[in-house]
Amino acid sequence: RIIAARQEGARCLNHAAVEALLVNRDRTYTVKWRDRLVGEGQGRGEIQAGVVINCAGHWVGQVVPALNRAGRLRMVFSRGSHLLFSKPWDGPALVLPLADSLRRVYFILPHPYGTLVGTTERPISAASAFTEQALFVGADEVQEILERLSRDVPQLGLDRETLFYAFAGI
């Protein structure tokens, strides 16, 4: 998705700490950032944007209060479940449709401990995003991914027998 965003003109920064997020009168945003990999006082910038996407993952709780001082930001949370299989995957990363539409996808990636498959990407409420329960993978999500793997790539042997770990992220 980040590649698609860049192709559409998005500016994507890695290792950038947001120092301020200002909501402008025209409902656009000014984002002031600092590159965390360079010395203090260097690597600072400012971006004007119509949309800001916070990809802080489970650190969102540390980022949101600092950015939402004005209380005008709308946050939408999603939770993704990931399955780790003991069977090695040495092929290229794959992205496949999760449901019968292209609106939800899942990926298959090589991982140092085998093969990583995810994610279910389900919307959740802001209230439940910060609970411990949000980090547990539901049996229905495991079953959803296992069924898709069985249907899409049965030859890989990614099944309940080779599944050894599951985790979720916000």
N, C-alpha and C positions, 0 to 999 in steps of 0.2 A: 504493500500500500504506500510505503514511503516513496518508492520509485514512481508510482502513478502520480502522487502528489507533486513530486519534482517536475514531472513531465507537464503538469498543468500549471507550473509556474510558482509552486510553493518554495519557500526558503526553508530548508531543513538543516538544523544545527545540532551537532553532537557535542557533548561536553560543555554545553552552554547553560549557565545559570541565569534564570530570569530574575532580574533585580526589581523590575516594576512592570506592571501591566495597567495601562491607563485606558479607560473607556472614553472615547472622544464624543463630542456632541453629535456627530453624524453617525454614531453607533459603530464606528470602526474602532480599532485598537492600536495603541502604540505600545510596543514591547521593547523594553530596555534590557539588554542582556550583556553577560560577561563570559568570555571563554575561560573555563576553569583550568586549562592546560598551560596557559601562559602566565607570565609574572603579573603581580598586582599593578593595576593602572593601565595595563595593556589589554588588547583584545576585547574592547567594548563596542557595542553597536546598538542600533535602534532600528526597528522595523515597523512599518505601517501595515496593518492587516485587516481584512474584513472578517476573518474567522481565525481563531486561535485554538489549536488542538493540544491539550495537555496529555502527553504520553509518559507521565511520571510513574505509571504502574503502581505498585504498592506504596510508593512514596507520595502518592497524591495527597494524603492527609497532611504532610509537611508542606506541600506546595500550595494547596488551595487556600488556607487561611491567609497566607502572605499575599496572595494575588487577589483575593476577593474582599479586600478591605471595604470597598464601596458597596458590596453586596449586590452588584448588578450582573454578575457573571452567571450564566446558566450552565450547570454541570450535568452531564449525562454519563452515568456509570455503566460499565459492562464488566462481566466476569467471564473469564475463559478457563476452561479445564484442559489440562494437558496430560497425556499418557506417555509413559516411558517404557519401552519394550527392551528386553535383553537381547533380542536378535539384532545384529548389526545391519545398518543400512549404508551402503557405499555408493548409492546412486545420487543423482542430483536432487535438490529440493523439489518437492512437488506441491502444487496447490490444486485442490480438487473441490467441487461443489459439495457442501455438506447436506443440503436439502435438495429438493427438486427444482430449485431456482439458483441463480448465481449470486443471490444476495448474501448467502452464508457460505463460507468456504472453510476448509481445513487444510492443514499442511502436514507433510511427512518430511522430516529432516534427519540428516546424520547427527548423531550425538556421541560424545566420548564413551557413554555407557550403553550404546545400542542405537535405538531409533526413537525419536521424539515425534509424537503426533498430537495435534491440537488444532484448533481450539473451538470450543462450542460457542463462545461469544454470546452470552445471554444478557439482556439488559437487566439491571437490578436497581433498586431504589438507593438513594443517597444514605438513608438510615441503615440499610443492611450492608452497605459497602464496607463499613468499618467494624463489622462484627467478626468474631473468630469463625463463626459458622460459614461465612462467605468464602473461606479458604479451603473448605472441604469439597471434594468432588463427589457429586451425587451418582448413585448407581444408574440412574436414567441417562446421565451424560456419558458414563463409561459405555453403556449399552449402545447409545446412539453412535458413538465413534466406532465401536467394534463392528456394528452392523454395516457401516459405510465401508470400513476396511475390507470386510468379508465380501461385500458386493463389488467394490472398485478394484482392489488389488489382492485377491485371495492368495496369489502365488507368493506373497511376501512373508506369510506365516506370522503376521502380527495379530495375535489372538489372545484370549484369556490366559493361555498357558505361558506365553512369553511376556505378558504384562507384569511388571514388577513394581511400578511406582506411579502415583497420580498426584498432581498438584493443581491448584487454581490460582489465578491472579486477577487483580482488579485493574 
